[in-house]
């Protein structure tokens, strides 16, 4: 069974989590045009390697960032937004 560590609830089965997409900087809402918003919402690079991704622990609705190596399919670290790195 694959395990991911929720920064609040500790190690849990991967089935308790939902993927939320890559961490990307949001465009300025007051200046961005429709094309910029479309690119932000729907364009993905999908390059193998280390990615920062949004994940949610569904039972607690805790959103956090996971650093994941998509090439080796392993989680390197999980942490709450703005709190830096924690544990894998």
TILOKOL-71658 format. One record per residue (C-alpha): residue number from 1; chain; x, y, z. Coordinates in steps of 0.05 Angstrom, whole numbers. Each point is the difference from the previous one (the first is absolute). Layout:
+-----+-------+--------+--------+--------+
|  nr | kette |     xx |     yy |     zz |
+-----+-------+--------+--------+--------+
| NUM |     A |      X |      Y |      Z |
...
+-----+-------+--------+--------+--------+
END
This chain:
+-----+-------+--------+--------+--------+
|  nr | kette |     xx |     yy |     zz |
+-----+-------+--------+--------+--------+
|   1 |     A |      0 |      0 |      0 |
|   2 |     A |     26 |     69 |    -19 |
|   3 |     A |      5 |     49 |     59 |
|   4 |     A |      2 |     76 |      0 |
|   5 |     A |     13 |     43 |     61 |
|   6 |     A |    -53 |     53 |     15 |
|   7 |     A |     35 |     58 |     36 |
|   8 |     A |    -57 |      2 |     51 |
|   9 |     A |    -22 |    -73 |      6 |
|  10 |     A |     63 |    -40 |    -14 |
|  11 |     A |     10 |    -60 |    -46 |
|  12 |     A |    -64 |    -23 |    -36 |
|  13 |     A |    -19 |    -44 |    -58 |
|  14 |     A |      4 |     36 |    -67 |
|  15 |     A |    -74 |    -15 |    -11 |
|  16 |     A |    -15 |     54 |     53 |
|  17 |     A |     29 |     55 |    -45 |
|  18 |     A |    -20 |     38 |    -61 |
|  19 |     A |     48 |     32 |    -50 |
|  20 |     A |    -12 |     75 |    -10 |
|  21 |     A |     49 |     17 |    -55 |
|  22 |     A |     69 |     31 |     -4 |
|  23 |     A |     21 |     59 |     42 |
|  24 |     A |      3 |     59 |    -48 |
|  25 |     A |      0 |     75 |     13 |
|  26 |     A |    -70 |     30 |    -10 |
|  27 |     A |     -7 |     57 |    -50 |
|  28 |     A |    -19 |     69 |     25 |
|  29 |     A |    -77 |     -3 |      1 |
|  30 |     A |     -6 |     74 |    -16 |
|  31 |     A |     46 |     -2 |    -61 |
|  32 |     A |     -5 |    -70 |    -30 |
|  33 |     A |    -39 |    -10 |    -65 |
|  34 |     A |    -40 |    -62 |    -18 |
|  35 |     A |     58 |    -34 |    -36 |
|  36 |     A |     45 |      8 |     61 |
|  37 |     A |    -53 |    -30 |     45 |
|  38 |     A |    -12 |    -57 |    -48 |
|  39 |     A |     74 |    -15 |     -2 |
|  40 |     A |      4 |      2 |     76 |
|  41 |     A |    -59 |    -47 |     10 |
|  42 |     A |     10 |    -51 |    -56 |
|  43 |     A |     72 |     -2 |    -25 |
|  44 |     A |     46 |    -51 |     31 |
|  45 |     A |     73 |    -16 |    -17 |
|  46 |     A |     -1 |    -73 |     25 |
|  47 |     A |     76 |     -4 |      1 |
|  48 |     A |     27 |    -60 |     39 |
|  49 |     A |     39 |     19 |     62 |
|  50 |     A |    -10 |     36 |     66 |
|  51 |     A |    -66 |     39 |      2 |
|  52 |     A |    -35 |     41 |     53 |
|  53 |     A |    -74 |    -20 |      1 |
|  54 |     A |    -63 |     17 |     38 |
|  55 |     A |    -31 |    -59 |     37 |
|  56 |     A |    -60 |     -5 |     47 |
|  57 |     A |     -9 |    -48 |     57 |
|  58 |     A |    -74 |    -14 |    -11 |
|  59 |     A |    -23 |    -21 |     70 |
|  60 |     A |     28 |     64 |     32 |
|  61 |     A |     -4 |     45 |    -62 |
|  62 |     A |     72 |     20 |     12 |
|  63 |     A |     33 |     30 |    -62 |
|  64 |     A |     76 |     -4 |     -3 |
|  65 |     A |     59 |     -2 |    -48 |
|  66 |     A |     35 |    -65 |    -17 |
|  67 |     A |     68 |     -1 |    -34 |
|  68 |     A |     -4 |    -62 |    -44 |
|  69 |     A |     49 |    -32 |    -48 |
|  70 |     A |    -47 |    -18 |    -57 |
|  71 |     A |     54 |    -41 |    -35 |
|  72 |     A |     11 |    -47 |     58 |
|  73 |     A |    -71 |      9 |     28 |
|  74 |     A |     22 |     16 |     71 |
|  75 |     A |    -20 |     56 |     49 |
|  76 |     A |     61 |     38 |     24 |
|  77 |     A |    -33 |     48 |     49 |
|  78 |     A |    -68 |     27 |     22 |
|  79 |     A |    -13 |     67 |     34 |
|  80 |     A |    -54 |     52 |     11 |
|  81 |     A |      2 |     60 |    -46 |
|  82 |     A |     47 |     53 |     29 |
|  83 |     A |     32 |    -48 |     49 |
|  84 |     A |     58 |    -26 |    -41 |
|  85 |     A |     22 |    -72 |     -5 |
|  86 |     A |    -22 |    -53 |     49 |
|  87 |     A |      4 |    -76 |     -5 |
|  88 |     A |    -12 |    -49 |    -57 |
+-----+-------+--------+--------+--------+
END
